[in-house]
């Protein structure tokens, strides 16, 4: 009888250790079955994914051969990778910060009270030209217990008036200075990035000095990285520019009389959280490590804990099928919370359509409630810490961000880099590369470029105040597809029907279903309605089926390669005789080349295909 050891469950004790090379050989065998003859490192590379910032996600992560790795420390201690405080958010969860848009103080107040009564723990208000007027701040916060609910402002150029108005409210309502947990949102460089309007850094620092003398719990300045994220920047660029912003503010604050520890305590950092779960986790962890390095270089390593405000990415939000945004924001907020963000704002699913309604705000705040109260995500500090993948990604992202930060500093700092065009050019190049992935659907958008629903009823919302313009552009992942769908909508309104394309399915269902489904999804992404005969077409029936479809001059052959060789030429000829002026083939370029005009296939430029197809159909731009 075998006697089990008493040192725990040694379930693998009887098996020999495996090696990385053995795993690679198994991968080689799998790839060989799919027609790829690669070996060793090349086999592993075939399963890897290229990310922005020059990073690569490999299919397998293990301990480093030398057993070494970056020092992540402990929560509350430098380099703060694992959390800015010893307890993290395990005691009470992250701050559920609700953003309330709108310019009417009465309606903002109604929304604020409803949110605070139902799970929101702090408010984020836009004040000034793009939000509630400064003199309406008191009305907007009527009935709000300011000693219990922290207030974060987004005041733009009117930061001085907004700050004084909020602090006057605290004084009028008898809030003790140490209980006024506000973030004044003073962000001159973020405002310049948004609008192109330069504000005085020294004046902002002087105001911060004035404020914190009387209100010690107030943070005056915000380092908002969202303008760079919304301009198409990568995670590394977002981090690098936040460091450059923070360093510029430290210089201004110390110049205004703050010591370095006080200056570090004046800043709050705002980052985007995306539906890329692991990249978001790595970004927030890397941000803390990077800022700790800045604090160390300034001689205050113990004061380098970064206070982080996570906002679910506006760039990832879609206007079509906006209900899917609830899924995106759930993943994003989960990743931010797991990563140790202090505050999390979940944007309502309809925020790109106008002013969110009560239902959308309810779902937004309840997302965090479910994650905290039902999923218990905050109970463990840095639960992703120790993962070989997460630690490697955090380290690599931190190095990429630091390199870009140094580039900006060598250019004279962020103010100079903004005004010279360095930042705009860098972000534009990153977005151009990403746009190609979106156009080819290598980066899919569910409900937009993948599985669109042409029959969906549009979600209509009251217009929101116009966003500030004049600086860096604001991009959205769905913008190219949205433009095509808008053309289709206009055509529907003018003619009573959407532009149509005929799917000519050849052979049995097993032969054509995969490519017909692919083609149907692709053309619907551009607002083109696919029509097909319930029975597969033949050279003899193709003309009648096309005529009955109501298609606007375009057809797509859908089948396997063998049937293309047998029937594509004859079916395409019949379709042309029936009036089709443009015949696509769903499949590899070069197949039945003499019979068709163009191809649609995985990796083709869908935007170019869809735009040219709408042009040929006579759909107005």
N, C-alpha and C positions, 0 to 999 in steps of 0.2 A: 504494500500500500504506500502511495506517495504521500509524504507528509508536507503539507503546505507551510511555507515560512510564516512566522507570526509578525512580520513587519509590514502588514497591510496587504492590499490586493495587488500582488505582483503578477498580473494576468499575462504579461508578455515575457515573464522570466525564462520560459522554456524555448523562446524563439530567438534566433540569431539576429543581431542588429543589422538593419538595412542601411544602405548608403545612398547618397544623392545620385550617384552614377547608376545604381540599380533602378531607381525611379525614372531616370532619364531614358533608360533602355525600354522600360514599359511604355513611356510616352512615344518613343520612336515607333513602336509597334502599332499603337493606336493611329498615329499620323500616317503610317504606311498604308493602312487600310483606306484612308481617305485620299490616297494618291500623292502624298508628300514624302519624298525621300530625304529626310534630314536626320542628323544624329547629334548626340551630345548637347552642347550649348545651343546649337541651332534648333534642336527640337524644343528646348525650353523657350527659346526666343519666339518660336512660331505660336506659342500660346500666350505670349506677353502682350500687353496693351500699352500703347504710347499715350502719355498724358501731356498736358501743357507743362511749360517750364522745363522742358527737357527731361521729364521724369518718365519712368517706365514701371508699370505694374507687372510683376512676374506672377506666374501661376502658383508658385510655392515659395514660402519663406521659412527659414530655419535659423537656428542660432548661428552666429558668426563663427567661423572656424577657430579664430583666436580667442573666442569667448568674450571679446571686448564689445563695447557699444557706448553710445553717449550716456552721460550721467543724467538721469531724469530726476534724481532726488526724491523728496517726499513732499506731499501737499503742504503748502504754507512755507516752504523753504526754497531758496534759490536752487536751481533755475526756474522753479515754479511750473515745470512742464506738467506735473500731475495735479496742479491746482493752486490758486492764489492764496487760499487760506487752509489751515490745518483740517478744518471740518468740511471743506468744500461746500456743496449745497445739500449735504446729507441731513442737516438738522431740520430745515423747513422747505427744501426744494429751491429751484431757481425762482427769481422774481418774474412773474408773468406780466410783462409790460405790454399793454394794449395801445396801439397807435390809433388815434381818432382823427380822421380827416374832416375837413369842412371849414367853412368861414362864418357860420351862424353860431354865435355863442350859446344860444338857447338850445339848439339841436345838439351841439357838442356836449353840453351839460347833461342832456337827457341820455345820450349815449354813454358818457362817463359814469354816471350814477348806475346805469343798468349793468355796465361792465364790472364796476367795483362791487356791486351787490351779488355778483354771480361768478366770482373766481379770479378776476383780475386783481393784481396786487400793486400795480403802479400804472401811471398814465404817461403817454408820449404825445405831446400836442405841438402842432405846427402853428407858429405865431407870426403875424406880420402879413406881408403882401400875398403870400400863398396859403394863408390859414386864417385863424381868427385874429381880428385886430387886437393890438396890444391893450387898448382900453376896454376890450371885451373879456379879458382874461379872468377878471373877478366873477363875471356872470357865468363864464364857462365852468368855473370851479365852485359854483354855489352848492352848498350842501356836501362838499367833499371834505373829509376829515384830513386836513393837510399834515397833521402830526402822525397819521397812520399810512397814508398813501403817498409814496414818493412821486414827484412830478419831474418829468424830463421835457425840456423845451427844444424845439427846432426853430430858432428865431431868425436865421439868415442874417441879413445886414442890420436888422433891428435888434440885435442882441442886447445892447445897453438898455434900451427902453423896456424890453421884455424882462430882462433880469431884475430891473428895479421894480417893475410891476409885480412880479412874483414875490419878491422879498417883502414888498409892502403888504401883500396879502398875508404873508406869514406873521408880520408884525401886527397887523390889524386884528387877526384872529387869535392872537396870543400864543402862537406856536413858539415853544422854547427853541433857541438857536441850535442846540444840539439835536433836536428832533426834526429839524428841517432837512430832510434827506432829498435834496433836489440835484438835478443835473441841468445846468443852465444852457448847455448846448452851444457855447461860444466856439465857433469853428471857422475862423477867417479863411484858411486855406481850402477847406471843404467848400465854402461859399464861392471862392474864386474858381475852383474846379468846376462847379455847377454852372456859374454864370459868366465867368470871365471878368468879374468885378473884383478888384483888389481891395482888401480891407486892411486897416492898420493893425499889425500884430502887437505893437507896443501898447496901443490903446486898449486892446483886449486884455493884455497882461496886467495893465494898470487897474482895469476894472476888476479883474480877478483878485488882485491884492486888496482892493477896497472891500470886496464882498466877503472874502474869507476871514477878514479880521473880525467881523461881527457874526458870521454864519459858518462855524467851523466844519459842519457836516455837509456843506454844499460843495459839489465839484463844478468848477466853472467852465472848463474847456472839454470839448469832445473831439476826439480824433475819429472822424467819420470816413471809413474806407469805402462806403457804398458808391460815391461818385465814380470811383475807379472800377469797381465791379460792374456798375451799370454802363460804363463806357466800353465794356468788352474785355476788361483785364482778367488775367489768370489769377489763381490763388496766390502764387508767388509774387506777382506784381501788386496785388492788393495788400499783401503783408509788407512788401518793401516800401510802398508809398505811405503806409500807415507809420512805419518807423521814421521815415523822412519827415512826416508831419509832426510826429511826437517830438523828434529832436528839435525841430524849428520852434515848437511851443516851449520846450525846456529852456532854450536859449532866451526866448522872450520873457519867460517867467523869472528866471534867475536875474535877468537884466532889470526886472521891476522890483527886485528886492527879496524874492523867495530864496530860501536855501534849497538845495537839490532835493532833499527829502520832501519838503513842502510842495515843490513843483511837481514831483512825481505823483503826489497825492491829489493833484488838481485835475488829472486826466482820466477820462473814460474813453474806451476804444469801442468802435462799432464795426462789426464785420457781417458779411453776408453768409448765411447758411444755405447750402444747396441740397438738392436731392442726392448728390453724390456723397453717400453716408461717410465712407472712410476718409475721403479727401477733406470733408468738413471737420471731422474729428481731428485729423492731423493738422489742419489749419489753425484751429483754436489752441491746440497744444503748442504748435510751433510759434504762434504769436507770443505766448507767455515766455517761452524760452528766449526768443529774440529780444523782447523788451527787458528781460532780466539781464541780458548781455549789455544792453544800453545803460541800464542802471549801474551795473558793475563798472563799466567804463567811466561813468560819472562819479564813481566813488561812493555809491550808496546801494550796494548789492541787496541789503535787507529790505529796501523800500521798492524793490522792482516788481512787486506783484501787480499784474495788469488787471484792471477791472474791465470786464468784457460784456458788451451788449450785442447779442446775436439777433439778426433780422432775417427772416426767411427771404430768399433771393427774389427780388422783383424781376430779374432777367428770365428766370425759369417759368414765370407765370404766363398762362395762355389766355387768350380771349375766346377762342373756340373751345367747346367742351370744357368750360372752366371748372366743372365739378372735379375733374382730375387734379386740379390744383390742391384740393384737400389732401390727396395722397402725397403730393410732392411736399407740401408744408409739414405733414406729419413726419416724414422721413427726415426732413431738414431740421425740424425742432428737436427731434429725438437725438440726432447727431450732435447738435449744439449743446444740448443738455448733458449728454454722455461726455462730451469734451470738456465740461466744466464751466460753460458760460454762466456769468452771474445773472444776467437778465436775458430773457428770450421773448422776442416779438414774433408772433405768427401773423403774417399778413392774411386778411380775409381772401377767400378764393375768388371773389369778384372785384378785387382791388384794382385790376387793370381795366375794368369796365366803367368805373366811375366811383361814386360814393358807396361803400359797402352798406348793405342793408342789415337789419337787426339779426337775421338768421345767419348771415355770413360772419358777423362779429361773434355771435354765440359759438359757432363751430370753431372759430379761431382760438378763442380763450379756452374752450373745452378741450382742445387738442392737448394743451399743456396739462390741464387737469387730469385727463386720462393717463398721460405719460407719468405724471407724478403720483397720483392717488391710486391708480389701478395697476399700472405697469411697474411702479416703484423704481423708476430709473435713477432717482437721485439718492437712493439709499447707499449705494456703493460709490466711493470716490474714484474717479478715473477708471471705470471698469474695462476700458480698452487698453489700458496701460499694460505693458508686458507682452502684448501681441507682437510677434516678430514683424508682421506686416505694418501694423500701426506705428511701431517705433521706428522702423526704417523709413516709412513715408514721412513721418514727422521730421526726422533728421534731414532727409533729402530736400524736403520743401523748405525747411529753415535755411539750408545752404543756398538754395535758389533765390529765396527772398533777400537774404543778406547780400548776395552778389548784386542784385538790382538796386538795393538800398545804397550800396557803395557807388554804383553808377550815378545815381541821383546826387549824392553828396559831392562827387567829383565834378558834377556839372554846376556846382554852386549852391546846392540845397534845393528843396522842393519849390520855393517861390520862383527861382530862376528856371528850374526845369519845366514848370508849368508855362511860363511866359515864353520860353524858347521853342516850345513845341515838342520837346523831347518826350514828355509824358504822353501827349496826344498821339504822336507817331508810334510809340511803342505799343500803346493799347490798340491802336487801329490795326497794326500788323497782327497782333494776337487775335483780334476779332475777325480779321480777314481769313486767317487760317481756320478758325472755328466755324466761320460761315460756310466754308467748303464742306466741312463735315456735316453741317446741318443740311446743306443743299443736296448732298449725296445720301443723306439719311444714315450715315455712319453714326451720327449722334441723333437717335430717334426722339421724336416728341409725340408721346401718346395722345391720341385724340386730334392731332394736327397733321403730322407727317406719317403717322402710323395709326391705322384704324380710325380714320375720321368718320364722322357721322353727318352726312349732308342734310339729313332730314331733321337735325336738331333745331329746336326753337331757340332763337337768339335770346340771350339774357340781357335785359336792358336795365341800366342803372342811371340815376341822376348824375349829371356831369360833376366831376370833382374840380376843385380849383386847379388852374393850370400850373404845371410844374415850372420851376425857373429854367430859363434857357440862356444861351449865350456862351457857355463854356464847353466842356466835354460833351459828346453826344450821349444819348440814352438809348441803348440797344435792347432788344428783346429777342429771345430765341425764335419766336414764331413770326417775326416781322415779314420775312420774305413770303411765307405761306399765307400770312394774313392779307398781304397785298393781292395775291392771286384769288383768294376766297372773296375779297371785296369786289373784284372784277366779276366773278360769277354771281354774286348777290345782285349787283347792278343789272346784269344781263337778265336774271330772273325777274327783277322788278319791271324791266322794260318789255320783256317778251312773254312772261308767264312760264318760262321753262329754263332750266339750267342748260348750259352747253353739254352735249352728249357725245359719248364715244362708244363705238360698237366693239364688244369683245367677241371675236370669232374663235370659239373653242373647237378644236379639232380632236376627233377621236373620243374614246371613253373618258369618264371622269378621272380615272387614275392617271391618264396621260396629261390632262389639261388643268386639273384643279389647282395645283400649286402655283403655276404661272398665271392663271386667270385671277387667283386671289391676290397675287403680288401686283398685277397690273391694275386691278380694281382699286386697291388701296392707294397706289401711286397717283392715279388720276383723280381720285376723290380728294386727295390732299390739295389739289389745285382747284377744287370746286367743279370738277368735270364729272358728270354722272355717267357711270358705266352701264351699258345695256347689253344683255346677251340673250340669245335664243335658248329656251330651256332644253332644246335638243342640239347636239353638236352639229356644226355646219359641215358641208361637203362642197366640192366645187360646183355641184349642181344646185345646192340650196343656198349658197352664200349670198347671192344677189338679192333674193327675196327676203332673206332674214335681215340683211342690211337695210333694205328699203323700209321694212316694217319697224325698224328700231328707232327711226327719227334721229339718227346720228347726224352730227354736223360736219360731215366730210372726212371723218377720221375713223379708222378701225385698227384693232390690235389682234394679231394672230397669237393664240395661246395653245401650246401643246408641248410635247417632248421633241427632242431633236430628230428622232426617227420619223415621226409623222411630218415634221417640217420638210424633210427630204422628199417625202412622198407627195405631199399635198400643198405646201406653202405657195408654190408658184401658181398653181391653178386657182386656188382660193383667192390669192391676192389679185389675180387678173379679173376674176368674177366680181370682186369688190370694187375694183376701179370702174368696170363697166356699169356698175350700179350707182356710181357717183362718188365713191371714196377718192379723195385727192391726196390722202396721206395714210399710208399703211405702215404701222409699226409691227415689230415682232418682239414678243417677250422671250428674251433669251440672249445667248452670247452673241456679241457683234461678229459679223462674218457669216452667220448661219443664213442660208438661202439669200445671199447678198443681192442676187439679181432680181429678187421678187419684192423686196420691201424698201421703204424709204429711210427707216431709222429703227433703232433698237431701244428697248427699256430693259434694264437688268439691275441686279444688286450692285450698288456703287455708282450708277449713272447719276449725272447732275439732274436731279428731279426738278429743280427750279427752272433750269434752262429748257428742259423738255416741256414742262407744263406751260411756261410762258409762251414758247413758240407755238404750242398747240392751240392755246387760246387766241393767239394772233391769227393763225390760219383759219380758225373758226369765225373770225370777225368779231370777237368779244373785245369791247373797248377797254383801253388801259385806264 
